[in-house]
């Protein structure tokens, strides 16, 4: 089946009632990436998660220094996974909290939080802007660490300490995040840290247009929007 | 030779497997000295953090993060625990 045929199959699947087939979407996503079509053509599926309290602290890795990052830390944070420094500078300048984990003088991991009510809109083209009700709602995103360090505990420790600060020092009442469904390890980590899944989102994007399907509490809604629409999720589903 | 500790100290090896199975959700019988986060379902960042905390608590160790970053397999962790328990015994 060619790409156009696969996209048509996804569109047909989206029209069916009930949960869309995860297997088909994973295959589609893989195809768009392997054929070099993403991000012009995108097929993505993800879950929104939410925590209302920080995870229980763990004593291990107590010598890992965890602190807020400032402009001087941008080169070291960007080097974690070859990120553009300008992106991190933009995040800091809009007031996002960036936390980093540091061992001796070396930055080994980092993660970011965006405070509401300004929507988080870095995923606007593929999904939507993420609406945050007020300044006690935070958007958690982008855990960064070099591949060999990802499963060794530093990311979990950083996330644990940073979440505690977001709740206890920055007035967070809920922290939300969005996890691509192919990233099962991240979903498991979030669930173990007390996050629960509150919605599932599917997005199919072609040049100029995107199709969104939102599923939450057994209900679903769909939209066809411009790729860079100002539309914000989650919607009022009542 | 690398994994002699599994024969030399069966108690540590058994406890390690038990703890890792508990925190990762991986079946204990599948855990071997060459098990790593990459080849073991559920052995993620949080499982490793909890495993290190449990080892510190049970064996009275303080495991430096630099050391954690070098422990890439269950065999490595067993060797580390055994060596550091022995070190404590000699100095304590």
Interface residues (C-beta under 8 A of the other chain):
Chain A: X58 X59 X60 X61 X62 X63 X64 X103 X104 X108 X149 X150 X151 X152 X153 X154 X155 X156 X157 X160 X185 X188 X189 X192 X193
Chain B: X37 X38 X42 X43 X44 X45 X46 X48 X49 X50 X52 X53 X56 X57 X62 X63 X64 X65 X66 X68 X69 X71
